[in-house]
Amino acid sequence: MKDNFDVFFRRKPALMLVHLKKNSRMRYGSLLAKEVDCTYSHAVKILQKLEELKLVDFEKKGRIKLIKLTKKGQEVSDAISEIQRLVK
């Protein structure tokens, strides 16, 4: 199994965290997948891993699962945004 550290140095998971931070309202998976240009099934796998790491939470609203950053997820997203800023 890959080290959790690897998750943050892949483009799609990092972009998901940054997009969730930029848009403070809760999001749903298919919209997030479009924003980071990946398939819905790939987005779901990434989000499941982020949930295991306690970086995102899901809230069920009817048939839709909404996604929001946890406090820890917010901190990681801030760090990724700072790295982006430094390398520009």
PyMOL Python script that loads the backbone (N, CA, C, O; Angstrom):
from pymol import cmd

cmd.read_pdbstr("""\
ATOM      1  N   MET A   1       0.844  -1.188   0.000  1.00  0.00           N
ATOM      2  CA  MET A   1       0.000   0.000   0.000  1.00  0.00           C
ATOM      3  C   MET A   1       0.887   1.249   0.000  1.00  0.00           C
ATOM      4  O   MET A   1       1.925   1.290   0.661  1.00  0.00           O
ATOM      5  N   LYS A   2       0.464   2.245  -0.742  1.00  0.00           N
ATOM      6  CA  LYS A   2       1.245   3.473  -0.841  1.00  0.00           C
ATOM      7  C   LYS A   2       1.226   4.237   0.474  1.00  0.00           C
ATOM      8  O   LYS A   2       0.263   4.179   1.238  1.00  0.00           O
ATOM      9  N   ASP A   3       2.284   4.930   0.706  1.00  0.00           N
ATOM     10  CA  ASP A   3       2.392   5.794   1.871  1.00  0.00           C
ATOM     11  C   ASP A   3       1.411   6.959   1.713  1.00  0.00           C
ATOM     12  O   ASP A   3       1.245   7.479   0.610  1.00  0.00           O
ATOM     13  N   ASN A   4       0.766   7.369   2.799  1.00  0.00           N
ATOM     14  CA  ASN A   4      -0.187   8.484   2.744  1.00  0.00           C
ATOM     15  C   ASN A   4       0.461   9.754   2.225  1.00  0.00           C
ATOM     16  O   ASN A   4      -0.218  10.595   1.635  1.00  0.00           O
ATOM     17  N   PHE A   5       1.738   9.906   2.428  1.00  0.00           N
ATOM     18  CA  PHE A   5       2.472  11.074   1.967  1.00  0.00           C
ATOM     19  C   PHE A   5       2.332  11.243   0.455  1.00  0.00           C
ATOM     20  O   PHE A   5       2.281  12.367  -0.046  1.00  0.00           O
ATOM     21  N   ASP A   6       2.269  10.121  -0.273  1.00  0.00           N
ATOM     22  CA  ASP A   6       2.168  10.152  -1.730  1.00  0.00           C
ATOM     23  C   ASP A   6       0.893  10.827  -2.214  1.00  0.00           C
ATOM     24  O   ASP A   6       0.872  11.390  -3.308  1.00  0.00           O
ATOM     25  N   VAL A   7      -0.153  10.779  -1.429  1.00  0.00           N
ATOM     26  CA  VAL A   7      -1.436  11.340  -1.834  1.00  0.00           C
ATOM     27  C   VAL A   7      -1.300  12.828  -2.162  1.00  0.00           C
ATOM     28  O   VAL A   7      -1.906  13.306  -3.120  1.00  0.00           O
ATOM     29  N   PHE A   8      -0.523  13.551  -1.388  1.00  0.00           N
ATOM     30  CA  PHE A   8      -0.464  15.003  -1.536  1.00  0.00           C
ATOM     31  C   PHE A   8       0.417  15.468  -2.670  1.00  0.00           C
ATOM     32  O   PHE A   8       0.381  16.644  -3.034  1.00  0.00           O
ATOM     33  N   PHE A   9       1.201  14.585  -3.232  1.00  0.00           N
ATOM     34  CA  PHE A   9       2.073  14.985  -4.312  1.00  0.00           C
ATOM     35  C   PHE A   9       1.603  14.433  -5.643  1.00  0.00           C
ATOM     36  O   PHE A   9       2.384  14.235  -6.573  1.00  0.00           O
ATOM     37  N   ARG A  10       0.326  14.196  -5.703  1.00  0.00           N
ATOM     38  CA  ARG A  10      -0.346  13.842  -6.949  1.00  0.00           C
ATOM     39  C   ARG A  10      -1.286  14.993  -7.284  1.00  0.00           C
ATOM     40  O   ARG A  10      -1.906  15.586  -6.400  1.00  0.00           O
ATOM     41  N   ARG A  11      -1.379  15.290  -8.536  1.00  0.00           N
ATOM     42  CA  ARG A  11      -2.109  16.473  -8.986  1.00  0.00           C
ATOM     43  C   ARG A  11      -3.591  16.467  -8.593  1.00  0.00           C
ATOM     44  O   ARG A  11      -4.074  17.442  -8.017  1.00  0.00           O
ATOM     45  N   LYS A  12      -4.307  15.404  -8.889  1.00  0.00           N
ATOM     46  CA  LYS A  12      -5.762  15.391  -8.679  1.00  0.00           C
ATOM     47  C   LYS A  12      -6.156  15.518  -7.202  1.00  0.00           C
ATOM     48  O   LYS A  12      -7.020  16.335  -6.883  1.00  0.00           O
ATOM     49  N   PRO A  13      -5.555  14.739  -6.288  1.00  0.00           N
ATOM     50  CA  PRO A  13      -5.945  14.921  -4.878  1.00  0.00           C
ATOM     51  C   PRO A  13      -5.633  16.322  -4.369  1.00  0.00           C
ATOM     52  O   PRO A  13      -6.430  16.914  -3.640  1.00  0.00           O
ATOM     53  N   ALA A  14      -4.480  16.848  -4.751  1.00  0.00           N
ATOM     54  CA  ALA A  14      -4.114  18.201  -4.310  1.00  0.00           C
ATOM     55  C   ALA A  14      -5.104  19.224  -4.855  1.00  0.00           C
ATOM     56  O   ALA A  14      -5.542  20.118  -4.131  1.00  0.00           O
ATOM     57  N   LEU A  15      -5.458  19.091  -6.138  1.00  0.00           N
ATOM     58  CA  LEU A  15      -6.422  20.023  -6.733  1.00  0.00           C
ATOM     59  C   LEU A  15      -7.790  19.925  -6.064  1.00  0.00           C
ATOM     60  O   LEU A  15      -8.471  20.935  -5.883  1.00  0.00           O
ATOM     61  N   MET A  16      -8.188  18.722  -5.701  1.00  0.00           N
ATOM     62  CA  MET A  16      -9.478  18.565  -5.027  1.00  0.00           C
ATOM     63  C   MET A  16      -9.500  19.321  -3.709  1.00  0.00           C
ATOM     64  O   MET A  16     -10.467  20.020  -3.404  1.00  0.00           O
ATOM     65  N   LEU A  17      -8.446  19.183  -2.935  1.00  0.00           N
ATOM     66  CA  LEU A  17      -8.384  19.889  -1.654  1.00  0.00           C
ATOM     67  C   LEU A  17      -8.396  21.397  -1.858  1.00  0.00           C
ATOM     68  O   LEU A  17      -9.077  22.120  -1.131  1.00  0.00           O
ATOM     69  N   VAL A  18      -7.648  21.870  -2.842  1.00  0.00           N
ATOM     70  CA  VAL A  18      -7.597  23.313  -3.109  1.00  0.00           C
ATOM     71  C   VAL A  18      -8.957  23.821  -3.585  1.00  0.00           C
ATOM     72  O   VAL A  18      -9.400  24.890  -3.165  1.00  0.00           O
ATOM     73  N   HIS A  19      -9.625  23.058  -4.464  1.00  0.00           N
ATOM     74  CA  HIS A  19     -10.947  23.474  -4.950  1.00  0.00           C
ATOM     75  C   HIS A  19     -11.978  23.474  -3.826  1.00  0.00           C
ATOM     76  O   HIS A  19     -12.838  24.353  -3.769  1.00  0.00           O
ATOM     77  N   LEU A  20     -11.892  22.501  -2.944  1.00  0.00           N
ATOM     78  CA  LEU A  20     -12.817  22.485  -1.806  1.00  0.00           C
ATOM     79  C   LEU A  20     -12.583  23.688  -0.901  1.00  0.00           C
ATOM     80  O   LEU A  20     -13.528  24.224  -0.322  1.00  0.00           O
ATOM     81  N   LYS A  21     -11.333  24.113  -0.778  1.00  0.00           N
ATOM     82  CA  LYS A  21     -11.021  25.264   0.056  1.00  0.00           C
ATOM     83  C   LYS A  21     -11.495  26.563  -0.598  1.00  0.00           C
ATOM     84  O   LYS A  21     -12.069  27.424   0.068  1.00  0.00           O
ATOM     85  N   LYS A  22     -11.256  26.696  -1.885  1.00  0.00           N
ATOM     86  CA  LYS A  22     -11.629  27.925  -2.602  1.00  0.00           C
ATOM     87  C   LYS A  22     -13.128  28.171  -2.557  1.00  0.00           C
ATOM     88  O   LYS A  22     -13.578  29.311  -2.440  1.00  0.00           O
ATOM     89  N   ASN A  23     -13.882  27.109  -2.650  1.00  0.00           N
ATOM     90  CA  ASN A  23     -15.340  27.216  -2.636  1.00  0.00           C
ATOM     91  C   ASN A  23     -15.819  26.676  -1.310  1.00  0.00           C
ATOM     92  O   ASN A  23     -16.021  25.471  -1.159  1.00  0.00           O
ATOM     93  N   SER A  24     -16.000  27.556  -0.354  1.00  0.00           N
ATOM     94  CA  SER A  24     -16.261  27.137   1.021  1.00  0.00           C
ATOM     95  C   SER A  24     -17.576  26.381   1.199  1.00  0.00           C
ATOM     96  O   SER A  24     -17.749  25.668   2.188  1.00  0.00           O
ATOM     97  N   ARG A  25     -18.495  26.529   0.262  1.00  0.00           N
ATOM     98  CA  ARG A  25     -19.733  25.766   0.400  1.00  0.00           C
ATOM     99  C   ARG A  25     -19.445  24.290   0.118  1.00  0.00           C
ATOM    100  O   ARG A  25     -18.461  23.951  -0.540  1.00  0.00           O
ATOM    101  N   MET A  26     -20.302  23.438   0.616  1.00  0.00           N
ATOM    102  CA  MET A  26     -20.092  22.008   0.409  1.00  0.00           C
ATOM    103  C   MET A  26     -20.338  21.666  -1.062  1.00  0.00           C
ATOM    104  O   MET A  26     -21.166  22.287  -1.727  1.00  0.00           O
ATOM    105  N   ARG A  27     -19.614  20.681  -1.547  1.00  0.00           N
ATOM    106  CA  ARG A  27     -19.668  20.302  -2.956  1.00  0.00           C
ATOM    107  C   ARG A  27     -20.113  18.861  -3.089  1.00  0.00           C
ATOM    108  O   ARG A  27     -20.138  18.116  -2.109  1.00  0.00           O
ATOM    109  N   TYR A  28     -20.460  18.476  -4.287  1.00  0.00           N
ATOM    110  CA  TYR A  28     -20.742  17.067  -4.533  1.00  0.00           C
ATOM    111  C   TYR A  28     -19.728  16.521  -5.534  1.00  0.00           C
ATOM    112  O   TYR A  28     -19.103  17.270  -6.285  1.00  0.00           O
ATOM    113  N   GLY A  29     -19.581  15.201  -5.527  1.00  0.00           N
ATOM    114  CA  GLY A  29     -18.496  14.530  -6.235  1.00  0.00           C
ATOM    115  C   GLY A  29     -18.409  14.782  -7.719  1.00  0.00           C
ATOM    116  O   GLY A  29     -17.316  15.015  -8.235  1.00  0.00           O
ATOM    117  N   SER A  30     -19.527  14.744  -8.426  1.00  0.00           N
ATOM    118  CA  SER A  30     -19.452  14.904  -9.874  1.00  0.00           C
ATOM    119  C   SER A  30     -18.999  16.308 -10.266  1.00  0.00           C
ATOM    120  O   SER A  30     -18.269  16.467 -11.245  1.00  0.00           O
ATOM    121  N   LEU A  31     -19.412  17.311  -9.530  1.00  0.00           N
ATOM    122  CA  LEU A  31     -18.967  18.680  -9.806  1.00  0.00           C
ATOM    123  C   LEU A  31     -17.470  18.812  -9.535  1.00  0.00           C
ATOM    124  O   LEU A  31     -16.741  19.412 -10.325  1.00  0.00           O
ATOM    125  N   LEU A  32     -17.025  18.260  -8.439  1.00  0.00           N
ATOM    126  CA  LEU A  32     -15.606  18.302  -8.098  1.00  0.00           C
ATOM    127  C   LEU A  32     -14.772  17.570  -9.151  1.00  0.00           C
ATOM    128  O   LEU A  32     -13.691  18.034  -9.515  1.00  0.00           O
ATOM    129  N   ALA A  33     -15.262  16.443  -9.637  1.00  0.00           N
ATOM    130  CA  ALA A  33     -14.553  15.688 -10.682  1.00  0.00           C
ATOM    131  C   ALA A  33     -14.384  16.539 -11.938  1.00  0.00           C
ATOM    132  O   ALA A  33     -13.315  16.534 -12.549  1.00  0.00           O
ATOM    133  N   LYS A  34     -15.425  17.266 -12.327  1.00  0.00           N
ATOM    134  CA  LYS A  34     -15.338  18.142 -13.503  1.00  0.00           C
ATOM    135  C   LYS A  34     -14.319  19.256 -13.275  1.00  0.00           C
ATOM    136  O   LYS A  34     -13.551  19.592 -14.176  1.00  0.00           O
ATOM    137  N   GLU A  35     -14.314  19.824 -12.078  1.00  0.00           N
ATOM    138  CA  GLU A  35     -13.410  20.937 -11.785  1.00  0.00           C
ATOM    139  C   GLU A  35     -11.938  20.537 -11.850  1.00  0.00           C
ATOM    140  O   GLU A  35     -11.087  21.347 -12.219  1.00  0.00           O
ATOM    141  N   VAL A  36     -11.642  19.296 -11.494  1.00  0.00           N
ATOM    142  CA  VAL A  36     -10.241  18.859 -11.515  1.00  0.00           C
ATOM    143  C   VAL A  36      -9.947  17.972 -12.719  1.00  0.00           C
ATOM    144  O   VAL A  36      -8.866  17.390 -12.817  1.00  0.00           O
ATOM    145  N   ASP A  37     -10.911  17.868 -13.640  1.00  0.00           N
ATOM    146  CA  ASP A  37     -10.749  17.154 -14.898  1.00  0.00           C
ATOM    147  C   ASP A  37     -10.387  15.683 -14.709  1.00  0.00           C
ATOM    148  O   ASP A  37      -9.357  15.210 -15.189  1.00  0.00           O
ATOM    149  N   CYS A  38     -11.257  14.977 -14.001  1.00  0.00           N
ATOM    150  CA  CYS A  38     -11.085  13.526 -13.893  1.00  0.00           C
ATOM    151  C   CYS A  38     -12.454  12.871 -13.929  1.00  0.00           C
ATOM    152  O   CYS A  38     -13.481  13.541 -13.822  1.00  0.00           O
ATOM    153  N   THR A  39     -12.456  11.570 -14.080  1.00  0.00           N
ATOM    154  CA  THR A  39     -13.731  10.859 -14.126  1.00  0.00           C
ATOM    155  C   THR A  39     -14.345  10.822 -12.734  1.00  0.00           C
ATOM    156  O   THR A  39     -13.657  10.992 -11.727  1.00  0.00           O
ATOM    157  N   TYR A  40     -15.639  10.598 -12.699  1.00  0.00           N
ATOM    158  CA  TYR A  40     -16.336  10.515 -11.420  1.00  0.00           C
ATOM    159  C   TYR A  40     -15.800   9.348 -10.591  1.00  0.00           C
ATOM    160  O   TYR A  40     -15.599   9.486  -9.384  1.00  0.00           O
ATOM    161  N   SER A  41     -15.568   8.202 -11.229  1.00  0.00           N
ATOM    162  CA  SER A  41     -15.091   7.030 -10.479  1.00  0.00           C
ATOM    163  C   SER A  41     -13.704   7.274  -9.891  1.00  0.00           C
ATOM    164  O   SER A  41     -13.418   6.832  -8.778  1.00  0.00           O
ATOM    165  N   HIS A  42     -12.843   7.971 -10.623  1.00  0.00           N
ATOM    166  CA  HIS A  42     -11.519   8.308 -10.094  1.00  0.00           C
ATOM    167  C   HIS A  42     -11.654   9.282  -8.923  1.00  0.00           C
ATOM    168  O   HIS A  42     -10.959   9.153  -7.915  1.00  0.00           O
ATOM    169  N   ALA A  43     -12.541  10.245  -9.063  1.00  0.00           N
ATOM    170  CA  ALA A  43     -12.772  11.216  -7.988  1.00  0.00           C
ATOM    171  C   ALA A  43     -13.261  10.517  -6.723  1.00  0.00           C
ATOM    172  O   ALA A  43     -12.838  10.860  -5.619  1.00  0.00           O
ATOM    173  N   VAL A  44     -14.145   9.545  -6.881  1.00  0.00           N
ATOM    174  CA  VAL A  44     -14.674   8.807  -5.728  1.00  0.00           C
ATOM    175  C   VAL A  44     -13.547   8.073  -5.000  1.00  0.00           C
ATOM    176  O   VAL A  44     -13.498   8.081  -3.770  1.00  0.00           O
ATOM    177  N   LYS A  45     -12.650   7.445  -5.743  1.00  0.00           N
ATOM    178  CA  LYS A  45     -11.525   6.738  -5.123  1.00  0.00           C
ATOM    179  C   LYS A  45     -10.637   7.699  -4.344  1.00  0.00           C
ATOM    180  O   LYS A  45     -10.210   7.398  -3.229  1.00  0.00           O
ATOM    181  N   ILE A  46     -10.366   8.849  -4.932  1.00  0.00           N
ATOM    182  CA  ILE A  46      -9.545   9.858  -4.255  1.00  0.00           C
ATOM    183  C   ILE A  46     -10.253  10.340  -2.999  1.00  0.00           C
ATOM    184  O   ILE A  46      -9.637  10.444  -1.939  1.00  0.00           O
ATOM    185  N   LEU A  47     -11.537  10.633  -3.111  1.00  0.00           N
ATOM    186  CA  LEU A  47     -12.297  11.141  -1.973  1.00  0.00           C
ATOM    187  C   LEU A  47     -12.390  10.113  -0.848  1.00  0.00           C
ATOM    188  O   LEU A  47     -12.379  10.480   0.327  1.00  0.00           O
ATOM    189  N   GLN A  48     -12.480   8.845  -1.194  1.00  0.00           N
ATOM    190  CA  GLN A  48     -12.484   7.807  -0.167  1.00  0.00           C
ATOM    191  C   GLN A  48     -11.168   7.804   0.600  1.00  0.00           C
ATOM    192  O   GLN A  48     -11.156   7.648   1.821  1.00  0.00           O
ATOM    193  N   LYS A  49     -10.067   7.975  -0.112  1.00  0.00           N
ATOM    194  CA  LYS A  49      -8.758   8.028   0.542  1.00  0.00           C
ATOM    195  C   LYS A  49      -8.657   9.284   1.414  1.00  0.00           C
ATOM    196  O   LYS A  49      -8.141   9.223   2.530  1.00  0.00           O
ATOM    197  N   LEU A  50      -9.142  10.405   0.918  1.00  0.00           N
ATOM    198  CA  LEU A  50      -9.109  11.640   1.699  1.00  0.00           C
ATOM    199  C   LEU A  50      -9.985  11.513   2.948  1.00  0.00           C
ATOM    200  O   LEU A  50      -9.669  12.085   3.991  1.00  0.00           O
ATOM    201  N   GLU A  51     -11.076  10.769   2.841  1.00  0.00           N
ATOM    202  CA  GLU A  51     -11.931  10.538   4.010  1.00  0.00           C
ATOM    203  C   GLU A  51     -11.208   9.651   5.029  1.00  0.00           C
ATOM    204  O   GLU A  51     -11.280   9.905   6.232  1.00  0.00           O
ATOM    205  N   GLU A  52     -10.517   8.617   4.557  1.00  0.00           N
ATOM    206  CA  GLU A  52      -9.733   7.759   5.457  1.00  0.00           C
ATOM    207  C   GLU A  52      -8.707   8.571   6.236  1.00  0.00           C
ATOM    208  O   GLU A  52      -8.452   8.314   7.412  1.00  0.00           O
ATOM    209  N   LEU A  53      -8.123   9.562   5.555  1.00  0.00           N
ATOM    210  CA  LEU A  53      -7.109  10.418   6.175  1.00  0.00           C
ATOM    211  C   LEU A  53      -7.735  11.532   7.019  1.00  0.00           C
ATOM    212  O   LEU A  53      -7.029  12.359   7.596  1.00  0.00           O
ATOM    213  N   LYS A  54      -9.072  11.539   7.080  1.00  0.00           N
ATOM    214  CA  LYS A  54      -9.833  12.534   7.851  1.00  0.00           C
ATOM    215  C   LYS A  54      -9.603  13.967   7.351  1.00  0.00           C
ATOM    216  O   LYS A  54      -9.514  14.913   8.134  1.00  0.00           O
ATOM    217  N   LEU A  55      -9.510  14.093   6.020  1.00  0.00           N
ATOM    218  CA  LEU A  55      -9.345  15.400   5.401  1.00  0.00           C
ATOM    219  C   LEU A  55     -10.662  15.943   4.859  1.00  0.00           C
ATOM    220  O   LEU A  55     -10.825  17.152   4.696  1.00  0.00           O
ATOM    221  N   VAL A  56     -11.603  15.036   4.581  1.00  0.00           N
ATOM    222  CA  VAL A  56     -12.935  15.448   4.133  1.00  0.00           C
ATOM    223  C   VAL A  56     -13.983  14.661   4.892  1.00  0.00           C
ATOM    224  O   VAL A  56     -13.729  13.563   5.387  1.00  0.00           O
ATOM    225  N   ASP A  57     -15.162  15.244   4.971  1.00  0.00           N
ATOM    226  CA  ASP A  57     -16.336  14.581   5.538  1.00  0.00           C
ATOM    227  C   ASP A  57     -17.420  14.587   4.478  1.00  0.00           C
ATOM    228  O   ASP A  57     -17.450  15.456   3.606  1.00  0.00           O
ATOM    229  N   PHE A  58     -18.304  13.616   4.560  1.00  0.00           N
ATOM    230  CA  PHE A  58     -19.446  13.546   3.669  1.00  0.00           C
ATOM    231  C   PHE A  58     -20.714  13.766   4.479  1.00  0.00           C
ATOM    232  O   PHE A  58     -20.839  13.297   5.610  1.00  0.00           O
ATOM    233  N   GLU A  59     -21.644  14.483   3.879  1.00  0.00           N
ATOM    234  CA  GLU A  59     -22.948  14.692   4.500  1.00  0.00           C
ATOM    235  C   GLU A  59     -24.003  14.304   3.478  1.00  0.00           C
ATOM    236  O   GLU A  59     -24.026  14.821   2.361  1.00  0.00           O
ATOM    237  N   LYS A  60     -24.856  13.405   3.868  1.00  0.00           N
ATOM    238  CA  LYS A  60     -25.890  12.912   2.964  1.00  0.00           C
ATOM    239  C   LYS A  60     -27.067  13.882   2.953  1.00  0.00           C
ATOM    240  O   LYS A  60     -27.623  14.201   4.005  1.00  0.00           O
ATOM    241  N   LYS A  61     -27.444  14.347   1.776  1.00  0.00           N
ATOM    242  CA  LYS A  61     -28.628  15.189   1.576  1.00  0.00           C
ATOM    243  C   LYS A  61     -29.488  14.500   0.526  1.00  0.00           C
ATOM    244  O   LYS A  61     -29.279  14.679  -0.673  1.00  0.00           O
ATOM    245  N   GLY A  62     -30.446  13.716   0.979  1.00  0.00           N
ATOM    246  CA  GLY A  62     -31.243  12.936   0.035  1.00  0.00           C
ATOM    247  C   GLY A  62     -30.373  11.884  -0.618  1.00  0.00           C
ATOM    248  O   GLY A  62     -29.770  11.054   0.062  1.00  0.00           O
ATOM    249  N   ARG A  63     -30.308  11.921  -1.949  1.00  0.00           N
ATOM    250  CA  ARG A  63     -29.484  10.955  -2.676  1.00  0.00           C
ATOM    251  C   ARG A  63     -28.068  11.468  -2.911  1.00  0.00           C
ATOM    252  O   ARG A  63     -27.221  10.725  -3.407  1.00  0.00           O
ATOM    253  N   ILE A  64     -27.803  12.699  -2.569  1.00  0.00           N
ATOM    254  CA  ILE A  64     -26.505  13.315  -2.858  1.00  0.00           C
ATOM    255  C   ILE A  64     -25.625  13.329  -1.612  1.00  0.00           C
ATOM    256  O   ILE A  64     -26.086  13.629  -0.511  1.00  0.00           O
ATOM    257  N   LYS A  65     -24.361  13.001  -1.806  1.00  0.00           N
ATOM    258  CA  LYS A  65     -23.372  13.114  -0.736  1.00  0.00           C
ATOM    259  C   LYS A  65     -22.607  14.409  -0.959  1.00  0.00           C
ATOM    260  O   LYS A  65     -21.944  14.574  -1.982  1.00  0.00           O
ATOM    261  N   LEU A  66     -22.696  15.316  -0.016  1.00  0.00           N
ATOM    262  CA  LEU A  66     -21.957  16.567  -0.100  1.00  0.00           C
ATOM    263  C   LEU A  66     -20.613  16.392   0.590  1.00  0.00           C
ATOM    264  O   LEU A  66     -20.498  15.650   1.566  1.00  0.00           O
ATOM    265  N   ILE A  67     -19.610  17.073   0.081  1.00  0.00           N
ATOM    266  CA  ILE A  67     -18.243  16.935   0.579  1.00  0.00           C
ATOM    267  C   ILE A  67     -17.808  18.257   1.189  1.00  0.00           C
ATOM    268  O   ILE A  67     -18.043  19.324   0.622  1.00  0.00           O
ATOM    269  N   LYS A  68     -17.173  18.175   2.348  1.00  0.00           N
ATOM    270  CA  LYS A  68     -16.611  19.379   2.950  1.00  0.00           C
ATOM    271  C   LYS A  68     -15.269  19.034   3.584  1.00  0.00           C
ATOM    272  O   LYS A  68     -15.026  17.899   3.992  1.00  0.00           O
ATOM    273  N   LEU A  69     -14.418  20.031   3.653  1.00  0.00           N
ATOM    274  CA  LEU A  69     -13.122  19.856   4.296  1.00  0.00           C
ATOM    275  C   LEU A  69     -13.284  19.788   5.804  1.00  0.00           C
ATOM    276  O   LEU A  69     -14.122  20.479   6.383  1.00  0.00           O
ATOM    277  N   THR A  70     -12.483  18.956   6.426  1.00  0.00           N
ATOM    278  CA  THR A  70     -12.395  18.958   7.884  1.00  0.00           C
ATOM    279  C   THR A  70     -11.394  20.041   8.269  1.00  0.00           C
ATOM    280  O   THR A  70     -10.789  20.666   7.398  1.00  0.00           O
ATOM    281  N   LYS A  71     -11.219  20.265   9.551  1.00  0.00           N
ATOM    282  CA  LYS A  71     -10.210  21.233  10.009  1.00  0.00           C
ATOM    283  C   LYS A  71      -8.826  20.811   9.522  1.00  0.00           C
ATOM    284  O   LYS A  71      -8.047  21.635   9.043  1.00  0.00           O
ATOM    285  N   LYS A  72      -8.533  19.529   9.649  1.00  0.00           N
ATOM    286  CA  LYS A  72      -7.245  18.997   9.182  1.00  0.00           C
ATOM    287  C   LYS A  72      -7.123  19.168   7.658  1.00  0.00           C
ATOM    288  O   LYS A  72      -6.055  19.522   7.158  1.00  0.00           O
ATOM    289  N   GLY A  73      -8.197  18.921   6.936  1.00  0.00           N
ATOM    290  CA  GLY A  73      -8.207  19.101   5.486  1.00  0.00           C
ATOM    291  C   GLY A  73      -7.963  20.540   5.095  1.00  0.00           C
ATOM    292  O   GLY A  73      -7.266  20.811   4.117  1.00  0.00           O
ATOM    293  N   GLN A  74      -8.531  21.466   5.849  1.00  0.00           N
ATOM    294  CA  GLN A  74      -8.315  22.892   5.605  1.00  0.00           C
ATOM    295  C   GLN A  74      -6.837  23.242   5.767  1.00  0.00           C
ATOM    296  O   GLN A  74      -6.277  23.988   4.964  1.00  0.00           O
ATOM    297  N   GLU A  75      -6.215  22.702   6.804  1.00  0.00           N
ATOM    298  CA  GLU A  75      -4.799  22.974   7.048  1.00  0.00           C
ATOM    299  C   GLU A  75      -3.925  22.419   5.924  1.00  0.00           C
ATOM    300  O   GLU A  75      -2.989  23.084   5.480  1.00  0.00           O
ATOM    301  N   VAL A  76      -4.225  21.207   5.465  1.00  0.00           N
ATOM    302  CA  VAL A  76      -3.456  20.610   4.366  1.00  0.00           C
ATOM    303  C   VAL A  76      -3.666  21.411   3.088  1.00  0.00           C
ATOM    304  O   VAL A  76      -2.717  21.659   2.344  1.00  0.00           O
ATOM    305  N   SER A  77      -4.900  21.813   2.835  1.00  0.00           N
ATOM    306  CA  SER A  77      -5.201  22.615   1.657  1.00  0.00           C
ATOM    307  C   SER A  77      -4.460  23.955   1.691  1.00  0.00           C
ATOM    308  O   SER A  77      -3.949  24.410   0.667  1.00  0.00           O
ATOM    309  N   ASP A  78      -4.403  24.576   2.855  1.00  0.00           N
ATOM    310  CA  ASP A  78      -3.647  25.824   3.011  1.00  0.00           C
ATOM    311  C   ASP A  78      -2.179  25.610   2.679  1.00  0.00           C
ATOM    312  O   ASP A  78      -1.562  26.440   2.011  1.00  0.00           O
ATOM    313  N   ALA A  79      -1.620  24.497   3.145  1.00  0.00           N
ATOM    314  CA  ALA A  79      -0.205  24.195   2.884  1.00  0.00           C
ATOM    315  C   ALA A  79       0.038  23.978   1.384  1.00  0.00           C
ATOM    316  O   ALA A  79       1.038  24.451   0.844  1.00  0.00           O
ATOM    317  N   ILE A  80      -0.867  23.271   0.719  1.00  0.00           N
ATOM    318  CA  ILE A  80      -0.733  23.049  -0.724  1.00  0.00           C
ATOM    319  C   ILE A  80      -0.823  24.373  -1.468  1.00  0.00           C
ATOM    320  O   ILE A  80      -0.055  24.613  -2.399  1.00  0.00           O
ATOM    321  N   SER A  81      -1.749  25.229  -1.067  1.00  0.00           N
ATOM    322  CA  SER A  81      -1.883  26.547  -1.693  1.00  0.00           C
ATOM    323  C   SER A  81      -0.617  27.368  -1.501  1.00  0.00           C
ATOM    324  O   SER A  81      -0.195  28.082  -2.411  1.00  0.00           O
ATOM    325  N   GLU A  82      -0.020  27.275  -0.348  1.00  0.00           N
ATOM    326  CA  GLU A  82       1.230  28.002  -0.078  1.00  0.00           C
ATOM    327  C   GLU A  82       2.358  27.479  -0.968  1.00  0.00           C
ATOM    328  O   GLU A  82       3.150  28.266  -1.486  1.00  0.00           O
ATOM    329  N   ILE A  83       2.436  26.188  -1.148  1.00  0.00           N
ATOM    330  CA  ILE A  83       3.445  25.607  -2.041  1.00  0.00           C
ATOM    331  C   ILE A  83       3.222  26.109  -3.453  1.00  0.00           C
ATOM    332  O   ILE A  83       4.176  26.480  -4.137  1.00  0.00           O
ATOM    333  N   GLN A  84       1.972  26.127  -3.902  1.00  0.00           N
ATOM    334  CA  GLN A  84       1.656  26.641  -5.242  1.00  0.00           C
ATOM    335  C   GLN A  84       2.130  28.082  -5.388  1.00  0.00           C
ATOM    336  O   GLN A  84       2.717  28.456  -6.403  1.00  0.00           O
ATOM    337  N   ARG A  85       1.871  28.874  -4.369  1.00  0.00           N
ATOM    338  CA  ARG A  85       2.268  30.283  -4.402  1.00  0.00           C
ATOM    339  C   ARG A  85       3.785  30.419  -4.494  1.00  0.00           C
ATOM    340  O   ARG A  85       4.289  31.266  -5.232  1.00  0.00           O
ATOM    341  N   LEU A  86       4.508  29.598  -3.758  1.00  0.00           N
ATOM    342  CA  LEU A  86       5.962  29.689  -3.728  1.00  0.00           C
ATOM    343  C   LEU A  86       6.621  29.271  -5.033  1.00  0.00           C
ATOM    344  O   LEU A  86       7.690  29.780  -5.369  1.00  0.00           O
ATOM    345  N   VAL A  87       6.016  28.367  -5.768  1.00  0.00           N
ATOM    346  CA  VAL A  87       6.652  27.872  -6.995  1.00  0.00           C
ATOM    347  C   VAL A  87       6.209  28.623  -8.249  1.00  0.00           C
ATOM    348  O   VAL A  87       6.683  28.317  -9.343  1.00  0.00           O
ATOM    349  N   LYS A  88       5.329  29.580  -8.116  1.00  0.00           N
ATOM    350  CA  LYS A  88       4.903  30.368  -9.291  1.00  0.00           C
ATOM    351  C   LYS A  88       5.923  31.374  -9.689  1.00  0.00           C
ATOM    352  O   LYS A  88       5.718  32.112 -10.653  1.00  0.00           O
TER     353      LYS A  88
END
""", "prot")
cmd.dss("prot")
cmd.show_as("cartoon", "prot")
cmd.util.cbc("prot")
cmd.orient("prot")
